[in-house]
Amino acid sequence: MDDGLELSQTRAVLDFMLFLNERLSRTSKLFEYETLCSPDEASVLSLLARRGPLMVKEIAQGMAGIDASKLILDSLEKHGYATRTLNRGDRRSFLVTPTEQGMQLLDAFTEHLKTLAQDVLVPLTPAERFILVELFTKIQANWNQVQDS
């Protein structure tokens, strides 16, 4: 899979990915400490905010790589971040809906991530920012295409 990639380029990207992972991990841990909400719980809330009330199985499908287990849903409900109600369309299942408190928590988590994103952009010129965003968009589109195939 070399395709003309230089080892130094691959190492530079790997170093940045590891650096970014460390920063994201620190941000997530700080958020979890401040709110008692885990990153997985915030991810479930984010999915619910984007797609509306979902059945438990839909949450599991939408959270690739995250175990949307009963423990996560129990914790969200216990802290008042989400509710589970009987699904009127299929009485064998439950719908999970974010509460107003859950939406506020998600807004706070988004602000933490926004600060991190701004820290990435601050040292760049406007032209460099534009190029970086274009490159991120291209990479994300490629990863989505690979994942879908």
DSSP file (Angstrom, degrees, kcal/mol; ACC not computed):
  #  RESIDUE AA STRUCTURE BP1 BP2  ACC     N-H-->O    O-->H-N    N-H-->O    O-->H-N    TCO  KAPPA ALPHA  PHI   PSI    X-CA   Y-CA   Z-CA
    1    1 A M              0   0    0      0, 0.0     4,-0.1     0, 0.0     0, 0.0   0.000 360.0 360.0 360.0  25.5    0.0    0.0    0.0
    2    2 A D    >   +     0   0    0      2,-0.1     3,-2.9     1,-0.1     0, 0.0   0.953 360.0 171.3 -65.2 -52.9    3.0    2.2   -0.5
    3    3 A D  T 3  S-     0   0    0      1,-0.3     3,-0.1     2,-0.0    -1,-0.1   0.802  82.7 -51.6  44.1  38.3    1.7    4.1   -3.6
    4    4 A G  T 3  S+     0   0    0      1,-0.3     2,-0.3     0, 0.0    -1,-0.3   0.538  96.0 149.9  83.1   4.9    4.6    6.6   -3.4
    5    5 A L    <   -     0   0    0     -3,-2.9    -1,-0.3    -4,-0.1     2,-0.3  -0.557  42.4-133.0 -73.8 133.2    4.2    7.4    0.3
    6    6 A E     >  -     0   0    0     -2,-0.3     4,-2.2     1,-0.1     3,-0.4  -0.619  12.6-126.2 -83.9 146.0    7.4    8.3    2.0
    7    7 A L  H  > S+     0   0    0     -2,-0.3     4,-2.6     1,-0.2     5,-0.2   0.867 111.5  56.0 -58.7 -37.0    8.1    6.7    5.3
    8    8 A S  H  > S+     0   0    0      2,-0.2     4,-2.1     1,-0.2    -1,-0.2   0.864 106.7  50.1 -66.1 -35.0    8.7   10.2    6.9
    9    9 A Q  H  > S+     0   0    0     -3,-0.4     4,-2.4     2,-0.2     5,-0.2   0.933 111.2  48.0 -67.3 -45.2    5.2   11.3    5.7
   10   10 A T  H  X S+     0   0    0     -4,-2.2     4,-2.6     1,-0.2    -2,-0.2   0.913 112.7  49.0 -61.0 -43.0    3.6    8.2    7.2
   11   11 A R  H  X S+     0   0    0     -4,-2.6     4,-2.9     2,-0.2    -1,-0.2   0.894 109.4  52.2 -64.1 -39.9    5.5    8.7   10.5
   12   12 A A  H  X S+     0   0    0     -4,-2.1     4,-2.1     2,-0.2    -2,-0.2   0.915 112.3  45.1 -63.5 -42.9    4.5   12.4   10.6
   13   13 A V  H  X S+     0   0    0     -4,-2.4     4,-2.7     2,-0.2    -2,-0.2   0.921 113.5  50.3 -66.4 -43.1    0.8   11.5   10.2
   14   14 A L  H  X S+     0   0    0     -4,-2.6     4,-2.6     2,-0.2     5,-0.2   0.924 109.8  50.6 -60.3 -44.9    1.1    8.7   12.7
   15   15 A D  H  X S+     0   0    0     -4,-2.9     4,-2.5     1,-0.2    -1,-0.2   0.915 111.9  47.5 -59.4 -42.9    2.7   11.1   15.2
   16   16 A F  H  X S+     0   0    0     -4,-2.1     4,-3.1     2,-0.2     5,-0.2   0.907 110.6  51.7 -66.1 -40.2   -0.1   13.6   14.7
   17   17 A M  H  X S+     0   0    0     -4,-2.7     4,-2.5     2,-0.2    -2,-0.2   0.914 112.2  46.1 -62.4 -42.0   -2.7   10.9   15.1
   18   18 A L  H  X S+     0   0    0     -4,-2.6     4,-2.1     2,-0.2    -2,-0.2   0.907 113.6  49.2 -66.4 -41.4   -1.2    9.8   18.4
   19   19 A F  H  X S+     0   0    0     -4,-2.5     4,-2.2    -5,-0.2    -2,-0.2   0.935 113.1  46.5 -61.2 -47.1   -0.8   13.4   19.6
   20   20 A L  H  X S+     0   0    0     -4,-3.1     4,-3.0     1,-0.2     5,-0.2   0.892 109.6  54.3 -64.7 -39.6   -4.5   14.1   18.7
   21   21 A N  H  X S+     0   0    0     -4,-2.5     4,-2.6    -5,-0.2    -1,-0.2   0.914 108.4  49.8 -59.2 -42.7   -5.6   10.8   20.4
   22   22 A E  H  X S+     0   0    0     -4,-2.1     4,-2.4     2,-0.2    -2,-0.2   0.916 112.5  46.7 -62.5 -43.8   -3.8   12.0   23.6
   23   23 A R  H  X S+     0   0    0     -4,-2.2     4,-2.5     2,-0.2    -2,-0.2   0.915 113.7  47.8 -66.0 -42.9   -5.5   15.4   23.5
   24   24 A L  H  X S+     0   0    0     -4,-3.0     4,-2.8     2,-0.2    -2,-0.2   0.905 111.6  51.1 -63.4 -41.3   -8.9   13.9   22.8
   25   25 A S  H  X S+     0   0    0     -4,-2.6     4,-2.6    -5,-0.2    -2,-0.2   0.924 111.3  47.2 -62.6 -44.7   -8.4   11.4   25.6
   26   26 A R  H  X S+     0   0    0     -4,-2.4     4,-2.4     2,-0.2    -2,-0.2   0.910 113.0  49.2 -62.6 -42.2   -7.5   14.2   28.0
   27   27 A T  H  X S+     0   0    0     -4,-2.5     4,-2.4     2,-0.2    -2,-0.2   0.914 112.6  47.9 -63.0 -43.6  -10.5   16.3   26.9
   28   28 A S  H  X S+     0   0    0     -4,-2.8     4,-2.8     2,-0.2    -2,-0.2   0.906 111.7  49.5 -64.3 -42.5  -12.8   13.3   27.3
   29   29 A K  H  X S+     0   0    0     -4,-2.6     4,-2.5     2,-0.2    -2,-0.2   0.903 111.4  49.1 -65.1 -40.8  -11.4   12.4   30.8
   30   30 A L  H  X S+     0   0    0     -4,-2.4     4,-2.4     2,-0.2    -2,-0.2   0.929 112.8  47.7 -62.6 -45.3  -11.8   16.0   31.9
   31   31 A F  H  X S+     0   0    0     -4,-2.4     4,-2.2     1,-0.2     6,-0.4   0.922 112.2  49.5 -61.2 -44.7  -15.4   16.1   30.7
   32   32 A E  H  X S+     0   0    0     -4,-2.8     4,-2.5     1,-0.2     5,-0.2   0.899 111.5  49.3 -62.4 -40.5  -16.1   12.8   32.3
   33   33 A Y  H  < S+     0   0    0     -4,-2.5    -1,-0.2     1,-0.2    -2,-0.2   0.905 114.9  44.4 -64.1 -42.0  -14.7   14.1   35.6
   34   34 A E  H  < S+     0   0    0     -4,-2.4    -2,-0.2    -5,-0.2    -1,-0.2   0.806 130.3  21.5 -73.8 -29.6  -16.7   17.3   35.5
   35   35 A T  H  < S-     0   0    0     -4,-2.2    -2,-0.2     2,-0.2    -3,-0.2   0.559  90.4-126.3-118.2 -11.9  -20.0   15.7   34.5
   36   36 A L  S  < S+     0   0    0     -4,-2.5     2,-0.5    -5,-0.3    -4,-0.2   0.769  72.2 125.3  62.7  26.7  -19.9   12.1   35.5
   37   37 A C        -     0   0    0     -6,-0.4    -1,-0.2    -5,-0.2    -2,-0.2  -0.975  56.4-136.7-118.3 123.4  -20.8   11.3   31.9
   38   38 A S     >  -     0   0    0     -2,-0.5     4,-2.4     1,-0.1     5,-0.2  -0.327  23.5-112.0 -75.1 159.4  -18.5    8.9   29.9
   39   39 A P  H  > S+     0   0    0      0, 0.0     4,-2.2     0, 0.0     5,-0.1   0.866 120.2  54.8 -57.4 -36.3  -17.5    9.6   26.3
   40   40 A D  H  > S+     0   0    0      2,-0.2     4,-2.1     1,-0.2     5,-0.1   0.901 107.8  49.0 -63.8 -40.1  -19.6    6.5   25.3
   41   41 A E  H  > S+     0   0    0      2,-0.2     4,-2.5     1,-0.2    -1,-0.2   0.912 110.6  50.3 -64.8 -41.9  -22.6    8.1   27.0
   42   42 A A  H  X S+     0   0    0     -4,-2.4     4,-2.3     1,-0.2    -2,-0.2   0.873 108.6  53.5 -63.5 -36.0  -21.9   11.4   25.2
   43   43 A S  H  X S+     0   0    0     -4,-2.2     4,-2.2     2,-0.2    -1,-0.2   0.900 108.6  48.5 -65.0 -40.9  -21.7    9.5   21.9
   44   44 A V  H  X S+     0   0    0     -4,-2.1     4,-2.4     2,-0.2    -2,-0.2   0.925 111.8  49.7 -64.7 -43.5  -25.1    7.9   22.5
   45   45 A L  H  X S+     0   0    0     -4,-2.5     4,-2.4     1,-0.2    -2,-0.2   0.894 109.2  52.6 -60.9 -39.3  -26.5   11.3   23.3
   46   46 A S  H  X S+     0   0    0     -4,-2.3     4,-2.1     2,-0.2    -1,-0.2   0.913 109.0  49.1 -63.3 -42.9  -25.0   12.7   20.2
   47   47 A L  H  X S+     0   0    0     -4,-2.2     4,-2.5     1,-0.2     5,-0.2   0.919 112.1  48.6 -61.2 -44.2  -26.6   10.0   18.1
   48   48 A L  H  X S+     0   0    0     -4,-2.4     4,-2.1     1,-0.2    -2,-0.2   0.873 110.2  51.8 -64.5 -37.1  -30.0   10.6   19.7
   49   49 A A  H  < S+     0   0    0     -4,-2.4    -1,-0.2     1,-0.2    -2,-0.2   0.886 114.9  42.2 -67.0 -37.5  -29.6   14.4   19.1
   50   50 A R  H  < S+     0   0    0     -4,-2.1    -2,-0.2    -5,-0.2    -1,-0.2   0.869 129.4  24.8 -75.6 -37.4  -28.9   13.9   15.4
   51   51 A R  H  < S-     0   0    0     -4,-2.5    -2,-0.2     1,-0.3    -3,-0.2   0.441 100.2-130.1-114.4  -1.2  -31.5   11.2   14.7
   52   52 A G     <  -     0   0    0     -4,-2.1    -1,-0.3    -5,-0.2    -2,-0.1  -0.263  63.7  -4.7  83.1-173.8  -34.2   11.7   17.3
   53   53 A P  S    S-     0   0    0      0, 0.0     2,-0.3     0, 0.0    44,-0.2  -0.284  75.3-172.2 -56.5 136.1  -35.7    9.0   19.6
   54   54 A L  E     -A   96   0A   0     42,-1.9    42,-3.4     2,-0.0     2,-0.1  -0.939  26.2-111.8-132.5 152.4  -34.3    5.6   18.7
   55   55 A M  E  >  -A   95   0A   0     -2,-0.3     4,-1.9    40,-0.2     3,-0.5  -0.465  39.6-109.1 -73.7 156.9  -35.0    2.0   19.6
   56   56 A V  H  > S+     0   0    0     38,-1.0     4,-2.2     1,-0.3     5,-0.2   0.893 120.5  52.5 -56.1 -42.8  -32.2    0.3   21.6
   57   57 A K  H  > S+     0   0    0      1,-0.2     4,-1.9     2,-0.2    -1,-0.3   0.837 106.8  53.3 -65.9 -31.2  -31.2   -1.9   18.6
   58   58 A E  H  > S+     0   0    0     -3,-0.5     4,-2.1     2,-0.2    -1,-0.2   0.854 107.1  52.0 -70.0 -34.6  -31.0    1.3   16.4
   59   59 A I  H  X S+     0   0    0     -4,-1.9     4,-1.0     2,-0.2    -2,-0.2   0.938 109.0  50.1 -64.4 -45.7  -28.6    2.8   18.9
   60   60 A A  H  < S+     0   0    0     -4,-2.2     3,-0.5     1,-0.2    -2,-0.2   0.896 112.1  47.7 -59.7 -41.1  -26.5   -0.3   18.8
   61   61 A Q  H  < S+     0   0    0     -4,-1.9     3,-0.4     1,-0.2    -1,-0.2   0.863 112.9  48.6 -67.8 -36.1  -26.4   -0.2   15.0
   62   62 A G  H  < S+     0   0    0     -4,-2.1     2,-0.3     1,-0.2    -1,-0.2   0.563 102.4  65.0 -81.6  -8.9  -25.5    3.5   14.9
   63   63 A M  S >< S-     0   0    0     -4,-1.0     3,-2.7    -3,-0.5    -1,-0.2  -0.435  71.9-174.3-114.2  57.4  -22.7    3.2   17.5
   64   64 A A  T 3  S+     0   0    0     -3,-0.4     3,-0.1    -2,-0.3    -3,-0.1  -0.275  75.5  14.8 -53.2 128.1  -20.2    1.0   15.6
   65   65 A G  T 3  S+     0   0    0      1,-0.2     2,-0.5     0, 0.0    -1,-0.3   0.353 109.4  94.9  87.8  -7.0  -17.4    0.2   17.9
   66   66 A I  S <  S-     0   0    0     -3,-2.7     2,-1.2    -6,-0.2    -1,-0.2  -0.974  74.6-131.4-120.0 130.3  -19.2    1.2   21.0
   67   67 A D        -     0   0    0     -2,-0.5     2,-2.6     1,-0.1     5,-0.2  -0.667  16.3-162.0 -79.5  99.6  -21.1   -1.3   23.1
   68   68 A A        +     0   0    0     -2,-1.2    -8,-0.2    -5,-0.1    -1,-0.1  -0.369  33.7 168.7 -79.0  62.5  -24.5    0.5   23.6
   69   69 A S     >  -     0   0    0     -2,-2.6     4,-1.9     1,-0.1     3,-0.4  -0.117  54.4 -99.9 -77.1 171.0  -25.2   -1.8   26.5
   70   70 A K  H  > S+     0   0    0      1,-0.2     4,-3.1     2,-0.2     5,-0.2   0.821 120.6  63.2 -57.1 -33.0  -27.9   -1.7   29.1
   71   71 A L  H  > S+     0   0    0      2,-0.2     4,-2.3     1,-0.2    -1,-0.2   0.910 103.4  46.4 -62.7 -42.7  -25.3   -0.2   31.4
   72   72 A I  H  > S+     0   0    0     -3,-0.4     4,-2.5    -5,-0.2    -1,-0.2   0.940 116.1  44.7 -64.9 -46.7  -24.8    3.0   29.3
   73   73 A L  H  X S+     0   0    0     -4,-1.9     4,-2.3     1,-0.2    -2,-0.2   0.894 112.4  52.3 -65.9 -39.1  -28.6    3.4   28.9
   74   74 A D  H  X S+     0   0    0     -4,-3.1     4,-2.9    -5,-0.2    -1,-0.2   0.917 111.1  47.7 -60.4 -43.0  -29.1    2.8   32.6
   75   75 A S  H  X S+     0   0    0     -4,-2.3     4,-2.3     2,-0.2     6,-0.2   0.919 110.6  50.4 -66.2 -44.0  -26.5    5.4   33.5
   76   76 A L  H  <>S+     0   0    0     -4,-2.5     5,-2.9     1,-0.2     6,-1.1   0.906 115.3  44.0 -59.6 -41.0  -28.0    8.0   31.0
   77   77 A E  H ><5S+     0   0    0     -4,-2.3     3,-1.1     4,-0.2    -2,-0.2   0.910 110.9  53.8 -70.4 -42.2  -31.4    7.4   32.5
   78   78 A K  H 3<5S+     0   0    0     -4,-2.9    -2,-0.2     1,-0.3    -1,-0.2   0.876 111.5  45.5 -60.0 -39.0  -30.2    7.4   36.1
   79   79 A H  T 3<5S-     0   0    0     -4,-2.3    -1,-0.3    -5,-0.2    -2,-0.2   0.443 117.4-112.2 -86.5   0.5  -28.5   10.8   35.6
   80   80 A G  T < 5S+     0   0    0     -3,-1.1    22,-0.4    -4,-0.3    21,-0.3   0.699  84.2 119.8  80.6  19.0  -31.6   12.2   33.9
   81   81 A Y  S   <S+     0   0    0     -5,-2.9    18,-2.1    -6,-0.2     2,-0.3   0.677  78.3   9.8 -90.3 -19.2  -29.9   12.5   30.4
   82   82 A A  E     -B   98   0A   0     -6,-1.1     2,-0.3    16,-0.3    -2,-0.2  -0.983  63.2-143.9-153.9 159.6  -32.3   10.2   28.6
   83   83 A T  E     -B   97   0A   0     14,-2.6    14,-2.6    -2,-0.3     2,-0.5  -0.949   7.6-146.2-126.9 150.8  -35.6    8.4   29.0
   84   84 A R  E     +B   96   0A   0     -2,-0.3     2,-0.3    12,-0.2    12,-0.2  -0.973  23.4 174.5-114.7 128.3  -36.8    5.0   27.8
   85   85 A T  E     -B   95   0A   0     10,-2.4    10,-3.3    -2,-0.5     2,-0.1  -0.944  41.2 -89.3-130.6 154.3  -40.4    4.6   27.0
   86   86 A L  E     -B   94   0A   0     -2,-0.3     2,-0.6     8,-0.2     8,-0.3  -0.397  46.0-116.9 -61.5 132.8  -42.4    1.8   25.5
   87   87 A N        -     0   0    0      6,-2.9     3,-0.4     3,-0.4     6,-0.3  -0.622  19.3-157.8 -74.7 115.6  -42.4    2.0   21.7
   88   88 A R  S    S+     0   0    0     -2,-0.6     3,-0.3     1,-0.2    -1,-0.2   0.815  93.0  52.2 -65.7 -29.5  -46.0    2.5   20.6
   89   89 A G  S    S+     0   0    0      1,-0.3     2,-0.3    -3,-0.1    -1,-0.2   0.762 127.5  18.8 -77.9 -25.0  -45.2    1.2   17.1
   90   90 A D    >   -     0   0    0     -3,-0.4     3,-2.6     3,-0.2    -3,-0.4  -0.761  68.3-164.9-147.3  93.3  -43.6   -2.0   18.4
   91   91 A R  T 3  S+     0   0    0     -3,-0.3    -3,-0.1     1,-0.3    -2,-0.0   0.486  84.7  69.9 -66.1  -0.9  -44.6   -2.8   22.0
   92   92 A R  T 3  S+     0   0    0     -6,-0.1    -1,-0.3    -5,-0.1     2,-0.3   0.503 100.7  51.9 -89.4  -4.3  -41.8   -5.3   22.3
   93   93 A S  S <  S-     0   0    0     -3,-2.6    -6,-2.9    -6,-0.3     2,-0.3  -0.813  73.4-128.2-131.1 168.7  -39.2   -2.5   22.2
   94   94 A F  E     - B   0  86A   0     -2,-0.3   -38,-1.0    -8,-0.3     2,-0.4  -0.883  13.4-137.3-116.8 147.6  -38.3    0.8   23.9
   95   95 A L  E     -AB  55  85A   0    -10,-3.3   -10,-2.4    -2,-0.3     2,-0.5  -0.870  14.4-148.6-100.1 137.3  -37.5    4.2   22.5
   96   96 A V  E     -AB  54  84A   0    -42,-3.4   -42,-1.9    -2,-0.4   -12,-0.2  -0.927  18.7-178.5-107.6 128.4  -34.7    6.1   24.0
   97   97 A T  E     - B   0  83A   0    -14,-2.6   -14,-2.6    -2,-0.5     2,-0.2  -0.983  26.7-120.7-128.7 134.3  -35.1    9.9   24.0
   98   98 A P  E     - B   0  82A   0      0, 0.0   -16,-0.3     0, 0.0     2,-0.1  -0.503  28.3-137.1 -71.4 143.9  -32.6   12.6   25.2
   99   99 A T     >  -     0   0    0    -18,-2.1     4,-2.2    -2,-0.2     5,-0.2  -0.413  28.4-101.1 -88.7 172.7  -33.9   14.9   27.9
  100  100 A E  H  > S+     0   0    0      1,-0.2     4,-2.1     2,-0.2     5,-0.2   0.902 127.6  52.3 -59.6 -40.6  -33.4   18.6   28.0
  101  101 A Q  H  > S+     0   0    0    -21,-0.3     4,-2.1     1,-0.2    -1,-0.2   0.883 108.0  51.6 -63.1 -38.2  -30.7   18.0   30.6
  102  102 A G  H  > S+     0   0    0    -22,-0.4     4,-2.3     2,-0.2    -2,-0.2   0.888 108.6  50.4 -64.8 -39.4  -29.1   15.5   28.2
  103  103 A M  H  X S+     0   0    0     -4,-2.2     4,-2.1     2,-0.2    -2,-0.2   0.879 109.8  50.5 -66.7 -37.7  -29.1   18.0   25.4
  104  104 A Q  H  X S+     0   0    0     -4,-2.1     4,-2.0     2,-0.2    -2,-0.2   0.898 109.9  50.7 -65.3 -40.0  -27.5   20.6   27.7
  105  105 A L  H  X S+     0   0    0     -4,-2.1     4,-2.3     2,-0.2    -2,-0.2   0.916 109.2  50.7 -62.9 -43.2  -24.8   18.0   28.6
  106  106 A L  H  X S+     0   0    0     -4,-2.3     4,-2.6     1,-0.2    -2,-0.2   0.892 107.7  53.4 -62.3 -39.9  -24.2   17.3   24.9
  107  107 A D  H  X S+     0   0    0     -4,-2.1     4,-1.9     1,-0.2    -1,-0.2   0.900 108.9  49.7 -60.4 -40.4  -23.8   21.1   24.2
  108  108 A A  H  X S+     0   0    0     -4,-2.0     4,-1.8     2,-0.2    -2,-0.2   0.906 111.1  48.5 -65.5 -41.6  -21.2   21.2   27.0
  109  109 A F  H  X S+     0   0    0     -4,-2.3     4,-2.2     1,-0.2    -2,-0.2   0.902 109.5  52.9 -64.7 -40.8  -19.3   18.3   25.5
  110  110 A T  H  X S+     0   0    0     -4,-2.6     4,-2.6     1,-0.2    -1,-0.2   0.879 106.5  53.3 -62.3 -38.2  -19.5   19.9   22.0
  111  111 A E  H  X S+     0   0    0     -4,-1.9     4,-2.2     2,-0.2    -1,-0.2   0.893 106.5  52.4 -64.1 -39.7  -18.0   23.1   23.5
  112  112 A H  H  X S+     0   0    0     -4,-1.8     4,-1.6     1,-0.2    -2,-0.2   0.937 113.8  43.1 -59.4 -46.2  -15.1   21.0   25.0
  113  113 A L  H  X S+     0   0    0     -4,-2.2     4,-2.5     1,-0.2    -2,-0.2   0.861 109.9  56.7 -68.9 -35.5  -14.4   19.6   21.5
  114  114 A K  H  X S+     0   0    0     -4,-2.6     4,-2.6     1,-0.2    -1,-0.2   0.899 105.1  52.1 -62.9 -40.0  -14.9   22.9   19.8
  115  115 A T  H  X S+     0   0    0     -4,-2.2     4,-2.0     2,-0.2    -1,-0.2   0.912 109.7  49.1 -61.1 -42.9  -12.1   24.4   22.0
  116  116 A L  H  X S+     0   0    0     -4,-1.6     4,-1.4     2,-0.2    -2,-0.2   0.914 110.7  50.3 -63.2 -43.1   -9.8   21.5   21.0
  117  117 A A  H  X S+     0   0    0     -4,-2.5     4,-1.6     1,-0.2     3,-0.2   0.902 109.6  50.8 -61.9 -41.7  -10.6   22.1   17.3
  118  118 A Q  H  X S+     0   0    0     -4,-2.6     4,-2.3     1,-0.2    -1,-0.2   0.865 104.4  57.9 -65.4 -34.8   -9.9   25.8   17.7
  119  119 A D  H  < S+     0   0    0     -4,-2.0    -1,-0.2     1,-0.2    -2,-0.2   0.847 106.0  50.5 -62.2 -33.4   -6.6   25.0   19.3
  120  120 A V  H  < S+     0   0    0     -4,-1.4    -1,-0.2    -3,-0.2    -2,-0.2   0.885 116.0  41.3 -68.3 -38.7   -5.7   23.0   16.1
  121  121 A L  H >< S+     0   0    0     -4,-1.6     3,-1.9     1,-0.2    -2,-0.2   0.766  93.1  82.3 -83.4 -27.1   -6.6   26.0   13.9
  122  122 A V  T 3< S+     0   0    0     -4,-2.3    -1,-0.2     1,-0.3    -2,-0.1   0.848  90.3  48.8 -52.1 -46.1   -5.2   28.9   15.8
  123  123 A P  T 3  S+     0   0    0      0, 0.0    -1,-0.3     0, 0.0     2,-0.2   0.586  98.8  89.0 -75.6  -3.8   -1.5   28.7   14.6
  124  124 A L  S <  S-     0   0    0     -3,-1.9    -3,-0.0    -4,-0.1    -4,-0.0  -0.601  77.6-120.1 -94.7 151.3   -2.6   28.4   11.0
  125  125 A T     >  -     0   0    0     -2,-0.2     4,-2.6     1,-0.1     5,-0.2  -0.399  37.7-102.0 -75.1 163.3   -3.2   31.2    8.5
  126  126 A P  H  > S+     0   0    0      0, 0.0     4,-2.1     0, 0.0     5,-0.1   0.885 125.1  50.4 -54.5 -39.1   -6.7   31.5    6.9
  127  127 A A  H  > S+     0   0    0      2,-0.2     4,-2.3     1,-0.2     5,-0.2   0.913 110.2  49.1 -66.3 -42.2   -5.4   29.9    3.7
  128  128 A E  H  > S+     0   0    0      1,-0.2     4,-2.8     2,-0.2    -1,-0.2   0.889 109.6  52.7 -64.4 -38.6   -3.8   27.0    5.7
  129  129 A R  H  X S+     0   0    0     -4,-2.6     4,-2.6     2,-0.2     5,-0.2   0.926 108.6  50.1 -61.2 -44.7   -7.1   26.5    7.6
  130  130 A F  H  X S+     0   0    0     -4,-2.1     4,-2.3     1,-0.2    -2,-0.2   0.929 112.8  46.3 -59.6 -46.5   -9.0   26.3    4.3
  131  131 A I  H  X S+     0   0    0     -4,-2.3     4,-2.6     2,-0.2    -2,-0.2   0.916 111.6  51.7 -63.1 -43.7   -6.6   23.7    2.9
  132  132 A L  H  X S+     0   0    0     -4,-2.8     4,-2.8     1,-0.2    -2,-0.2   0.922 110.6  47.6 -60.5 -44.9   -6.6   21.7    6.2
  133  133 A V  H  X S+     0   0    0     -4,-2.6     4,-2.5     2,-0.2    -1,-0.2   0.908 111.4  51.2 -63.8 -41.3  -10.4   21.6    6.2
  134  134 A E  H  X S+     0   0    0     -4,-2.3     4,-2.1    -5,-0.2    -2,-0.2   0.916 111.9  47.3 -60.3 -43.4  -10.4   20.6    2.5
  135  135 A L  H  X S+     0   0    0     -4,-2.6     4,-2.7     2,-0.2    -2,-0.2   0.918 111.3  50.1 -66.4 -43.7   -8.0   17.8    3.3
  136  136 A F  H  X S+     0   0    0     -4,-2.8     4,-2.8     1,-0.2     5,-0.2   0.912 110.8  50.8 -59.2 -42.0  -10.0   16.6    6.3
  137  137 A T  H  X S+     0   0    0     -4,-2.5     4,-2.3     2,-0.2    -1,-0.2   0.908 111.2  47.7 -62.2 -42.9  -13.1   16.5    4.1
  138  138 A K  H  X S+     0   0    0     -4,-2.1     4,-2.1     2,-0.2    -2,-0.2   0.914 113.2  47.8 -64.9 -44.1  -11.3   14.5    1.5
  139  139 A I  H  X S+     0   0    0     -4,-2.7     4,-2.7     2,-0.2    -2,-0.2   0.928 112.6  48.9 -62.8 -45.8  -10.0   12.0    4.0
  140  140 A Q  H  X S+     0   0    0     -4,-2.8     4,-2.6     1,-0.2    -2,-0.2   0.910 110.5  50.5 -62.6 -42.4  -13.3   11.6    5.7
  141  141 A A  H  X S+     0   0    0     -4,-2.3     4,-2.2    -5,-0.2    -1,-0.2   0.907 111.8  48.6 -62.2 -41.0  -15.1   11.1    2.4
  142  142 A N  H  X S+     0   0    0     -4,-2.1     4,-2.6     2,-0.2    -2,-0.2   0.929 111.9  48.1 -64.6 -45.4  -12.5    8.4    1.4
  143  143 A W  H  X S+     0   0    0     -4,-2.7     4,-2.5     1,-0.2    -2,-0.2   0.902 111.8  50.3 -62.7 -40.4  -12.8    6.7    4.8
  144  144 A N  H  X S+     0   0    0     -4,-2.6     4,-2.2     2,-0.2    -1,-0.2   0.905 111.1  49.1 -63.5 -40.6  -16.6    6.7    4.5
  145  145 A Q  H  X S+     0   0    0     -4,-2.2     4,-1.1     2,-0.2    -2,-0.2   0.916 112.3  47.3 -65.4 -43.7  -16.4    5.2    1.0
  146  146 A V  H  < S+     0   0    0     -4,-2.6     3,-0.4     1,-0.2    -2,-0.2   0.908 112.8  50.0 -63.3 -42.0  -14.1    2.5    2.1
  147  147 A Q  H  < S+     0   0    0     -4,-2.5    -2,-0.2     1,-0.2    -1,-0.2   0.876 109.8  50.8 -64.9 -38.1  -16.3    1.7    5.1
  148  148 A D  H  <        0   0    0     -4,-2.2    -1,-0.2     1,-0.2    -2,-0.2   0.688 360.0 360.0 -74.6 -18.2  -19.4    1.5    2.9
  149  149 A S     <        0   0    0     -4,-1.1    -1,-0.2    -3,-0.4    -2,-0.2   0.475 360.0 360.0 -95.2 360.0  -17.8   -0.9    0.5
